[in-house]
């Protein structure tokens, strides 16, 4: 049985942050699966983050940014946040 998405899912900030992650990943030439492995998160979770249907915590944002070789602040700037 699946749960309904949280109220914040697909909100503009989450979608923008997810797009920034995806753009940085594509520029780095890294697959979603490889990024998830490097950031120590599940591939399905990474997919949800990139689609903006899941919110990342601070530690996860740091792991993702580090795996991409960028800062969290750069991802935020790229997302327009």
C-alpha positions as CSV (number, residue, x, y, z in Angstrom):
1,X,0.0,0.0,0.0
2,X,1.5,3.3,-1.0
3,X,1.2,6.5,1.1
4,X,0.0,9.8,-0.4
5,X,2.8,12.2,-1.1
6,X,3.6,14.8,1.6
7,X,2.0,18.2,1.2
8,X,5.3,19.8,0.2
9,X,6.0,17.4,-2.6
10,X,6.5,19.0,-6.0
11,X,6.7,22.5,-4.4
12,X,8.6,25.0,-6.5
13,X,11.7,25.1,-4.2
14,X,11.9,21.3,-4.2
15,X,11.5,21.0,-8.0
16,X,14.1,23.8,-8.5
17,X,16.6,22.1,-6.1
18,X,16.0,18.8,-7.8
19,X,16.7,20.3,-11.2
20,X,19.9,21.8,-9.9
21,X,21.1,18.4,-8.7
22,X,20.2,16.8,-12.0
23,X,22.0,19.6,-14.0
24,X,25.1,19.3,-11.9
25,X,25.0,15.5,-12.2
26,X,24.7,15.7,-16.0
27,X,27.5,18.2,-16.2
28,X,29.7,15.9,-14.2
29,X,28.8,13.0,-16.4
30,X,27.6,10.9,-13.5
31,X,24.6,8.5,-13.6
32,X,21.9,8.8,-11.1
33,X,22.8,5.4,-9.7
34,X,26.4,6.3,-9.3
35,X,25.6,9.6,-7.7
36,X,23.3,7.8,-5.2
37,X,26.1,5.4,-4.4
38,X,28.6,8.2,-3.9
39,X,26.2,10.1,-1.7
40,X,25.2,7.0,0.3
41,X,21.5,7.2,-0.5
42,X,19.2,4.9,-2.5
43,X,18.8,5.3,-6.2
44,X,15.0,5.6,-5.8
45,X,15.4,8.3,-3.2
46,X,17.8,10.2,-5.5
47,X,15.2,10.0,-8.2
48,X,12.6,11.4,-5.9
49,X,14.9,14.3,-5.0
50,X,15.6,15.1,-8.6
51,X,11.9,15.1,-9.4
52,X,11.1,17.3,-6.3
53,X,8.8,14.8,-4.7
54,X,11.1,14.4,-1.7
55,X,12.9,16.9,0.6
56,X,16.5,16.3,1.4
57,X,17.9,16.8,4.9
58,X,21.0,18.9,5.4
59,X,23.4,15.9,5.7
60,X,22.0,14.4,2.5
61,X,22.4,17.8,0.7
62,X,26.0,17.9,1.9
63,X,26.7,14.3,0.7
64,X,25.1,15.0,-2.7
65,X,27.1,18.2,-3.2
66,X,30.3,16.6,-2.1
67,X,29.7,13.7,-4.5
68,X,29.2,16.2,-7.3
69,X,32.3,18.3,-6.3
70,X,30.2,21.4,-5.7
71,X,29.0,23.2,-2.6
72,X,25.4,23.1,-1.2
73,X,25.3,26.9,-1.6
74,X,26.2,26.5,-5.3
75,X,23.3,24.0,-5.8
76,X,21.0,26.5,-4.0
77,X,22.2,29.4,-6.2
78,X,21.7,27.3,-9.3
79,X,18.2,26.5,-8.1
80,X,17.5,30.2,-7.6
81,X,17.0,29.7,-3.8
